[in-house]
Amino acid sequence: MNLAFAIVIALLFGSGAYLLLKRDLVRMVAGIMLISQSAVLTLLASSLTRGKAAIAVRPGEVVSDPLPQALALTALVIGLATAALLLALVHRAVVVFRTAEQDELAASEAQDDARLERRRDADRDEIEAHLEDDPGDDPDGDPGGDPGGGDSARNDRDLGGEAPDGPWAWDGRVRP
């Protein structure tokens, strides 16, 4: 009987590892589920003793150990919750990227990163071009180029403070 359990556990674990190494996300989730079930079977196979339930036991009677059964039940619940979470993540990835293949997801992610980098570069160029403009072109007619209009120290005094110093001071440069 123990040999049969060992063979079944080995087959489940081997099948789960094989599926986990595939590039399809759904098969990866199925592999994780099979490995989880092989762990449950290992717990149950380790407690294969015949005996009565551990309720109202008389002295000298053989009793089954309830701990492996409780651990197996806990592992089943955790495995089900993990599978549900992984399947929800796979579903979201399929909805967003329209594929469940790991290679295609990586290629799509690389394209999105390149597109975002181009946008960041364009935004940076636009900000630098705006900051390099002549300060006399300020729309409020202020030759100081202050974006708030007027003397910044005077504006800060009006708000009850002093002109900021340190890393938060506006010096006209864009910090990365």
N, C-alpha and C positions, 0 to 999 in steps of 0.2 A: 504494500500500500504506500509506503514512504517513497519507493522508487517511482511509482506512478505520479505522485505529487511532484517529485523532483523533476521528472521529464516534462510535465505540463508547465511547471514554473519556468524551466529553462526555455521551452518553446515560446511561452508568452514574453519572457524577457528578451530573447533573441529577436522575435518578430517586432517587438517595440523598439529595440535599438536599430533594427534595419529601417523601420519607418521613420524614426527620428533623424536618420541621416539623409533622408530624401529632401528634395528642394521644394516640394509642395507643402504649404503651411497646414492644410487640413490633414495630410498624412503625418506631419510632425506632431500635431495634436493627438492623433490616433496612437502614435508611438508612445507618447507620454502617458496616455490612458492605459495602454497595455502594460507598460512598466509599473504603473501604479497598481494594477490588478495583480501583477506577479508578486508585488510586495505583500498584498493582502493575503494571497494564497500561501506565501511563505509564513506569515504569522499564523494562519490557521493550521498549516501542516506541522508547525512546531508544537502545537498543543493537541496532538492526536492521542489523547488518553481517554479511555472509557470510564465513565463514572457518573454519579448523580449530580444534579444541580447543587450548588453550594447554599441551599436553603434548608434549614432544619436537618442538619447532618448528625447521624448517630456516630458515636466513637467507633473507629475501626472500618468505616465505610470508605470506599474510594470516591474521591470528589474530582470533578472536572475543574480545571483552572479557568475562571471567568476573565482573567486579565487579557489573554490573547484575543478573545472574542470582542472585548471592549475596544482593544486597540484596532482590530480589523474593522469594526463598525466606524470608529473615528477616521480611519484611513479611507474608507469608502466615501464618507461625507466630504472629507477634504479633497479627495480625488474628483468627486463630482463637481464641487465648487471650482476647482482649478480648471477642469475641462470646460465648464460653462464660461469662465472668464476668458480662457484662451480662444474658444470658439467665437465669443463676442469680439475679441480683438481681431481675429482673422476676418470676420464678417466686415468689420469697419475698414480693414486694409483692402479688402476686395471692393467695397463700395467706393473708396477714395481712389485707389490706383487701378481698379478694373482688372486685377490679376491676383492669383494666389501663389505664383511662382516666386521664389526667393531671388533669383537672378534678375527677373524683370522688375521686381520691387527695388532692387539696388540700382538698376539703371535709371529707373524713374526718379529715384531720390537724387541721384547724381545730376540729372537734368534740372530738377527743381533747385538744387543748390547752385548750379551754374546760373540759372535765371535770376535767383535772388542776389547773387554776387554782382551780376550786371546791373541790377536795379540799385544796389548800394553804391556802386561806382558812379552811376549816373546822378544819384542824389548828392553824393559827395562833390562831384564836379559842379553841380548846380549851386550848391551852397558856397563853394570856394569862388565861383564866378560872381555870385551876389556880394560876397564880402570884399572882393577885389575892386568893386565899383568905386567910383570917385565919391568921397563923402559929401561933396557938394550936390549930389543928385538925390539927397534925402527928400522925400515927398512933403515933409512938414516945413521945409525951408531952413532947417537947423543945420548949420555948417559943421557941427560936431559929429554928425553921423550916429547920434544916440537913437536906438530904435524906440525908446520910450518918449522921445521928444523933449527937447530942452536940456538943461543941465542935470546930469544924473545925480550929482552930489546934492543939488537943491531938491530934486525929487525925493531922494532918500531922507533928507532932513524933514521934508513935509510929511513923510510917513512915520517919523519918529525914530529913525535910525541913522546910521552913518553909511557911507559908501562901503560895500562889502570888499573885503580883502581876502587873500588866500586863494585856495583852489576854486572857489565859487565865484570869483570876480569875473566880470565880463571884460575880456580883453580883445574881442573881435576875432578870435581864432576858434576853429572847431576842434574840439578835443575828441580823439577816438574813444 
